[in-house]
Amino acid sequence: MQVVKRTVGGLLLLILSLWIFAPKEEIYYLLEKRLSQSDIVISNEQIKDTLFGLEILDADIYLKGIKVAKVGSMKLNIFFLYNNLEISSVITDKGIANFAPKSINRLDATFSVLKPYKIAIEGNGSFGEVTGGLYWTQRKLLLRFSNIKDIQPFKKFLKKDKKGLYYEKKY
């Protein structure tokens, strides 16, 4: 019985050590490389390695060479079975003010193995509140808006149903 306890304890300690001391910055650079294939570049960021993830501060986001936003902070927590990305203080560039919200206060994206077909999205900003998800199996993004404030710049992209306004995009 002691051998089983020591083996299980040692295995759990090994997994915990690998998790805490994993090269999380390398995961970030791999993500950045994948985003660059879609002409999305994150620059001028400061990266901090935390116990269970990463914190990226003061990043500029470029799409096809055009600055689209300034992000105050992004916190990525990696828990294998439950991963969370929290983005806060996003201010969009004036060049895209005609079709994007002015600011996003908070945006949370969560992946859980309990719902492997979906990345849940919640947030709020100058537009009000948003909930929805990125659905892998259906290959679509669905965002529902509530507590609507300033949606005039991107209202033409929204549709309406019984539940209210929503944005849907197939990819």
Buried (B, 14 or more C-beta within 10 A) or exposed (E): EEEEEEEEEEEEEEEEEEBEEBEBEEBBEEEBEEBEEEEBBBEEBEBEEEEBBBBBBEBBBBBEEEBBBBBBBBBBBBEEEEBBBBBBBBBBBEEBEEEBBBBBBBBBBBBBEEEEEBBBBBBBBBBBBBBBBBBEEEEBBBBBBEEBEBBEBBEEEBEEEEEEBBBBEEE
